[in-house]
Amino acid sequence: MNNQEDLRGEESVESTAEVIDENVLQIEKLRQEASEFKHKYLHTLADNENARKRLQKERDEIIQYTRRDLLLDFLNPIDHMENALKYTEGASSEVKHWASGFKMILNQFKDVLVASGVRPIDSIGKPFDPHFHEAIEMVETSNHPPGIVVEEHIRGYTMGEKTLRPARVKVSKAAAVEPQQVETKEDSQ
């Protein structure tokens, strides 16, 4: 009976070893699946974070463009008011009183622009820069070197580092040299 008990013992050990091997394989398979799920979870978490950041950036850009458009819409009425107030100096005292009130309102508008980061572009006497200026006319002059802004038709503005509206300017160019009349032999005789 010893042989039979030994055989049964060996079978029992073999079946236990097989169960252990199956359990080890199953545990390894479960670990691999858990690792894959963890990887997928972290990947999904990163994707969600990136989507959140992208949406926030897009939202900020939309707000910035909307703000720029709104401020740009205010520039034309401000220009018109400035131009109208230039002509009040020779007017009656009543018109001058009205004009002083309008100047105060104009200054309040300008304060709003400054608070929003909008700054006027200084153009006159500066070299022409296509990033800040839009040339509407070239003026022949010997008073300024070529390429200098000599007159500002409409003031330009920047908002931060970007040009909100370029200044419309007249730019100097070299005066045309009139060809001297060449004396011919016939003229001198």
PyMOL commands that set and color helices and strands:
alter all, ss='L'
color gray80, all
select helices_A, chain A and resi 2-86+93-115+185-188
alter helices_A, ss='H'
color red, helices_A
select strands_A, chain A and resi 118-120+133-141+149-154+157-159+162-165+167-174
alter strands_A, ss='S'
color yellow, strands_A
deselect
rebuild
show_as cartoon
